[in-house]
Every structure is written in C-alpha cells, then in structure tokens.
Amino acid sequence: MPAYYLEALTVTLGIVLLMAEAFVPSQSKGWVGMAAAVGLVAILGLTCLAIGPDAKPAAAWAHWPLWNFYSFDTLARFYKIFALVSTLLVVLMAVDYRTILARFTDHPGSESGTGEYHALPLFACAGMMWLASARDLAGAFVALELVTITFYILVAYMRRNVGSLEAGVKYLILGALSTGFLVYGIAWIYGTTHTLNLDVIGGLLHDGRAEQIHRTPLLFGIALVMVGLGFKIGAVPMQVWIPDVYQGAPTPTTAFLSVGSKAAGFILLMRFLEPFLGSELTRKPVLTLLLILACATLLFGNLAAIPQTNFKRLLAYSSIAHAGFLLLALAAWQPFAAELNSAKVVSFYLATYLLMTLGVFFILAQVRIQRGGEAISDFNGLGKTNPQLALALTVLLAALAGVPLTAGFIGKFFVFYLAVEAHLWWALGIATLAAATGFYYYFKVIRAVWWMPPPHDTPLTLPPISKACIAVLTLLVLLFGIWPQPIWMLLQ
Amino acid sequence: MLALLVFIPIAAFIAILFGAPARLTAIGAAAVNLALALYAAASWHCTSWAFSVPVLAKPALNLAFGFPDGMSVIMVLLTAIVTLAAVLSGQAPEGRDKLYFGSSLLLSGGALGAFAATDLFFFYAFHELALIPTFLMIGILGRGERRAAAWKITIYLGLGSIVLLAGLVWLANLTGTFDMGKMVAAAGGIEPAAQKGIAALLIVGFGTLVSLFPFHSWAAPAYASAPAPIAMLHAGVLKKFGLYGLLRLAIPLVPDGLQAWLNPLLILLLGNILWVGYVTVAQKRLDLLLGNSSVMHMGYIFLAIAALIAMPDNPLARSAAIVLMFAHGISIALLFGLADRIERSTGSLDLADLGGLAKATPALAFLFGIAAMASIGLPGLANFAGEVLVFLSAFKSYNGTTGLGPVQLACILSIWGVVISAVYMLRAYRNIFQGPVAGLTAGVPDIPLTDRIPAILLIVTLLAVGLYPNLLLNLLN
C-alpha cells in the first residue's frame, strides 16, 4: 500500500464524520469521538503495511510524480505513528471533556454544537502526517497550513468563553504573522537556489555548484523559516503566544497543541535543516542560531515557569522549556548517518514527551471538570482522596522533571549526551540550570498533591476512558524509563 | 541474583499498593532481604551474584548489579539490617500504613539498587528513586513544620543531585563508558584541569547529599520531622550514598583533582565537626539534636576520605571510612527509632518536658543509653572502632621531618568533637532519663517487646562489629 493512502484515509474519515455528525440526529456527540478513535486505530494498524516506491519499484504508483513531494522513510513512519497516537489520545480526551465544551457552545447544556470538535482533529492529524513526509517546501507549507487552520478553530471552539476567544484571536494573529515569516523565508530560499525541493537543495549545496549560491540571502531565508517554525515548536522569539493560548484553549486542544503541533514543527524543522547543516556553506551560522535559540528558549521557559500558580499555564511554560531541550539536541547536530543522531534523539524525546504530557493533560481535564479549576491549588490533597491517581500524576510530573527511571530522564540524558559530544559547555550549563528549575516547579505541583489538605473529601471519579488512558500512559513512562528499546526500534 | 535483592522490596511495594497487608508484607520482605544479604556477604566472591541486562546499545547501558569489592557488600548489609529494624519499629498513623510501609520499602529498594549497581546510570537512578519517597513522606506524615522541612530537603537534594549529575556525565564522557569497573580502569587519562572541575562538582554534589558543611542545613529539620522509618533509613543508609560515591568514583578517578581541593575540604569537614557540633549542643529537642549530631558525625567520615586523598595508598583510611559509615548508620537508626518510641509514649521530644523517664521505663533507658554511648564512641561498640581507625589513618601520612600536615591538624582539632558529642549526648540522656520525674513521663509504660526486637537487632550488630571489627575488615581485604 503506498504510504500516502494513510493521509487520504485520515482526511476521508474526517469528512465522513463531519457529514455524519451534521445529518445524524443524536443527543450526545460522544459517538463521533469514539468513531474517530476507532478509525484512527485502524489507520494506525495500516501504517505497518505502508511502503514507499523503493520497496516496490515495479508498482504502477511507484512512478507517480507525487514522490517528488513526498518521501517515506523511518522518520516519516515514526512521525505518522506519532501524529496518529497523539490524535487518538486527544480525541479520547475530548470525549470525556464534552460537558465543558457543551457549557460554552451554542446551547449551554446541550451537546448539539460540539460535534465538529471531535472530527476536526483528524484534519490536523492528516496535515501532521503529511509534514512527516514532506520533501518539498511548497507541500510542507500547505500541510502546515492545514494543521494551523484546524487549530484556529479548535482553540477558539468554546465561543461563549472569553478566555477561549481571546486565545483564538491571539493564535490567529500570531499564526498569520509566523506564516508570513515562513513564506517570505521560503521565497528567499527559492530565489537563491531556484528550487523548493529539499533533496535538490541538498544536492546543490554538496556538489561544485555551491559557490554560485549567494550565502547572505540564503542565510536570511533560512533564518526567516526558522523563526516561522519557531512559532510551531514554541521557541523564542515566537513563544509569547503560548501561555495565553494554552490557558484559554479547551484542554484537549492544549494537549494537542503541545504534543502534536510541536512534533510536526520539529520534523519539518529537521527535514528543512538537514541539507543546510550538511554543507560547509551554511553549517556554522545555522548551528550558532540554533544554539542561541536553544539557550534563550531554555532560560525563558524554565525561569518564567517558576512563579506560575495556574497549572495549565505552568504546562505552557514547560512546553517551551522542553522545546529548548529539543533545540539543544539539534544545536549539537549529528547527521542522519550517525548511529546516535540528533533526529533520533529528538524523536525519542518527543515520544516520551507525548506520554508524559498527555497523561498530565488527562488528569488536568478531569480536575477541571470535577473541581472546577485549573490552578495548582485545585490539585490540593489529591493524594488523600485519590491515592492512585496522585501516584500516577507524581510519576508523570517526575518524568517531566527528568527524574531517573522514568522515560523523561532517558530523553534528557540523550540530549545531554549529544551536547557533551558536541562540546557545548555553556549550553550544558544553562541546560543543567534549566533542569534544576524544572525540578523545582514540577515538584511544586507534587507538593500540592501530597502535602496540602484537600478542600473536601469527595474523591474524583474517573470515567473509564480517562482511567484507562492515564494508567497506560503512566505504566509506559515507567517501562520506557527502564527499557527504552521499543521506541528505539521504531527509529531504526 | 543480586537483582533479587533490589526487586524484592520494590515488588513488595507494588503488592502493598494493590492491597497486600502493609506491615506484614514489609516485615516479610525486609526479613527475606536480610537473609539474602547475609548469604551474599558470606559468598560475595561468587560470580553468580552479578547480574546484567543490556538496556541500550549506544551509549552502552546495562541494568547491572554486582559486588566490585567488599564496600558494596557492607553497604548492602547495612541497608538490609536498617530496613528490617525500620519496618519493625515503625508504627503507622491511623489508616496510612500502606503509604508508611510502602514508601519505606521503596526507599530501601532504591538504596540497595544504588549500592549494588555497577553501571553509573543506575547507580544514580536508584538513589533518586529512593529520594522521592523521602520527600513525599516527610511532607505527608511528618511532624511539626513538615512542609517547610520537606520543601527544604527537596530543593537541597534536588540541586545537589543535578550538580552531581553534571559531574558524573562529565566523567562518563571522558572515560567513554558507563560501566563503573571500566571507568576506573580507564582513569589514567583524565587531564588535571578536567580532574579539578569534576572533583569540585563531585564534592559539592555528593557533599550536599551527605550534608557536608555548609550544604547541611536541610538535614536536621528534615530528620526531626520525618516519620521514624524514613529518618532511620535516610540518615542511616541513604545519606551514605554520597560517601560511597566519593570512595567508589571520586577517589580512584580524579585523585589529583581532589588533592587540589584538599584544604578547602578539610575546612568544611571541621565546620561539620566543630560548628555543627556546637549547634548540636544548643538544641532543645531530642529530634533536632539527633539530626544535627548525624550531620556532625559525617565530618569524621570526610576526615577519613581526606586522609585517603592526602595519601592514596593509605591502607587504613578506606577501611576507617567504611567501618564508620556502617557504625554510624546502625547507631543513628537506633537513636531515631528509640526517639520515636519516647515520643509515642510521652508525646513530646522537648528536653524541657522530659525527665526521670528511667524510673518508668528502665529497659528503654538501658537501650537508649547504649545507643548514646555508641554515638559518643565508647570502646566495645562499632563507632569506636570506626573513629579510632579514622584518627589513626589521618596520621598515616605524618612526616616527621616536615611536621604536622593539614590533615593531621584537622584531625587534632576534630578529636575535640568527641568531647562535644559526649557533652550533648550525656546531657540529653540526663535530661530525659534522670532527675526528677516530669509530668509527661510519669506512669509511662516501658518499651514493649515488639519495639525491643529491632533495637536489640541493631545493638547486637553494633556490639559484634565493635568487639570484633574484623567482621567488616575481612570483607574489605
């Protein structure tokens, strides 16, 4: 099966569900989300059948010109799986989040206005999956816009909630601005290299023609594209939108933004940078820029997280902080050919980040629904009323902080390992400081959970879907902390 | 086989989480573990103890346990003994016994993992695993200013661990391996500048974990408010991780770097012995007094380490440090256990509230007396063996022609510490057990049999090592 069927199937599933949702009368819209989840699991199963033209050169589809825009390799497969898994979990989270959605849409109390919310993530998923395979800047741009436009809707979905609307407007304006940067940068690159295809650019920079390329405009274009992508991944200087948008958006959207959208940004960034980092012409300045961005992002994300009292906002800053660690792995660039390369480390880190972050968001969504708030103090005394849930939250937060024997530590460990190999001593110092700060603010939440008295003694009752997801994610975080091989095998 | 020793407490923790009877499971697991540890100590040369499972290909990581030398064996023994005593003597508050015993087991499993690990990654990781229940338990079930104390220990030890991690990653990068045995074999090539940097990171990192002056202020409030088994296990066992790390990694790998920091280290350890010693004398509560005394005694072990730094082939210093680590671990656990008993029967640990307790509880007074004597360093008890070895080892590098070196001067000054600890320990004993009977202590029942067993277990250990130190020294040769 050619790999692009996966995207086609995802989009088809989305369209079918949107139409079904519009025409099938029903009180509850939970079934839309469940149908989307079942469809996503099926597509996830199909990823192991997907192949590129190299695997089957004789097939008719192998000669389509589409393959100039689209590649299918290990990384592409990994990020397609990543997009599918994160969408699956977000869709499941949304099913349990229906009551809050219903409160702030058309008819408060009825779910009639919430159906699209369960189908739209599929379109973003298709965009992310395409990004994983993009080898042409035009195609990548279209896919990225598919993701971004879907998010415009998802962020502002609770239209009777001022916070959500504000988040939507901020995301729209800054998103449009970053798109501008991106297109402008792509135009400069096209102007200097006369192509949009990253493979062609890579070849151009490698052979003798490199001297004919004007260095300054090319670097200008690269810097612009990096700024534009910085918006997606939440890196300085395009990080300002993150706290407000994360806080205002519906929790499943926030989770999706912080995991899916970030991963899509990183795979595109890696594919985009790979040819430029392979060439002596552009290597040094690009690495310097990456290093500066990484250090600034690490410092900003971690230091600004310290005084936060709202947990969702804290997670927003933590998301910036993790982007800093990921950028550090890129700044310590090891080409794809190396055994322990930057792309692998970033992918591994993102995979662990997915597990921990989505697990925390599942818990946050339930606390929001049942205790009515998202502040750290709303987690007070969870250890007394729900010890098992509190244990899961402790494991997940410890993993985010990078405590050993959790998956989060292994991710950070690889980043540090790469940085040491690249002799980035100053950046290592900053990263150490950042990790120490992270330890502080994540433990602030753990402190509230275990040490503070609960406001009242009624325990949270977890719906079965959330309960199962939290349990599975927590166990995986522990398992991969001791035995990271399964994720590693997906990347071989 | 060694993996079993680590996984039994962790498995018991999981069992307790899923509803096994907490106290019984904990005692059972600790007893089985002690039997295993004794068996291991008897046959530690046997290669079948080693255990290794590959975790990652590049960088090569193995989940590996083993006994590289007798030091690990002694630390594992110490952990097993103190764990059994801790779960036997602890009494959980109403309805929290899952948490209470479960986290004690997790702490014990982490400590055993750290002492038995032969891979740097897991050496560090298991120690962190043990720290988390420590933090949580102090915050949840602690006494007095529990939140402030717990937050303080979290921040201090968290920062210390990260400084330590930086040093360890640097070491691993220079030696190119995470296998601690191979690291030591590849030690020769580390250049002096790097050695100095690594040594500083390791002294501060490990030092914070061991409450080296001036990074010690987390210790006394944390121990004072911690539930008894946590105080016993952390002060007795887990804290020794830092000293163990210095002996295992810093001494063989960065000897020249440590040499450069020898004089500052001597000043810091005198801070532990003299400064904290005087602070201890001023304490008005038994729990804070014990907490501070435990900080103070770390100074002697650092003195042995300093003697080893000054003279790397010093035959006594290493044994001295290890014997004293063991002896201090047992005696401080005993003291914390008995202090908890005093508080449970009288409701207070304030020295002003107590008095004449010996009349009502002669057995408790006798046991506490032995523990206090051990802590002072009375001959016949293990601490004496350790302290004498420390002082002797400090003079091993004495050179008659150049006169007293810095290590000898520090040693002479630190002998004053023995007097200080006699002052505060005897004063505490007199205040609590002798003199007129205070209101709180009248009619208090004597220590019951269930609490005598763990105390006797620890005292027998102290006596055995004190009368026949070769029990431990033979393991080291």
Chai-1 contact restraints between the chains, C-beta under 6 A:
chainA,res_idxA,chainB,res_idxB,connection_type,confidence,min_distance_angstrom,max_distance_angstrom,comment,restraint_id
A,E339,B,K58,contact,1.0,0.0,6.0,A-B,restraint_1
A,L340,B,K58,contact,1.0,0.0,6.0,A-B,restraint_2
A,V403,B,E128,contact,1.0,0.0,6.0,A-B,restraint_3
A,P404,B,A125,contact,1.0,0.0,6.0,A-B,restraint_4
A,P404,B,E128,contact,1.0,0.0,6.0,A-B,restraint_5
A,L405,B,A125,contact,1.0,0.0,6.0,A-B,restraint_6
A,L405,B,L129,contact,1.0,0.0,6.0,A-B,restraint_7
A,F416,B,V169,contact,1.0,0.0,6.0,A-B,restraint_8
A,V420,B,N173,contact,1.0,0.0,6.0,A-B,restraint_9
A,T432,B,I162,contact,1.0,0.0,6.0,A-B,restraint_10
A,T432,B,A166,contact,1.0,0.0,6.0,A-B,restraint_11
A,A435,B,I162,contact,1.0,0.0,6.0,A-B,restraint_12
A,A436,B,L159,contact,1.0,0.0,6.0,A-B,restraint_13
A,A436,B,I162,contact,1.0,0.0,6.0,A-B,restraint_14
A,F439,B,G158,contact,1.0,0.0,6.0,A-B,restraint_15
A,F443,B,T154,contact,1.0,0.0,6.0,A-B,restraint_16
A,W450,B,L136,contact,1.0,0.0,6.0,A-B,restraint_17
A,W450,B,G139,contact,1.0,0.0,6.0,A-B,restraint_18
A,W450,B,I140,contact,1.0,0.0,6.0,A-B,restraint_19
A,W451,B,G139,contact,1.0,0.0,6.0,A-B,restraint_20
A,W451,B,R147,contact,1.0,0.0,6.0,A-B,restraint_21
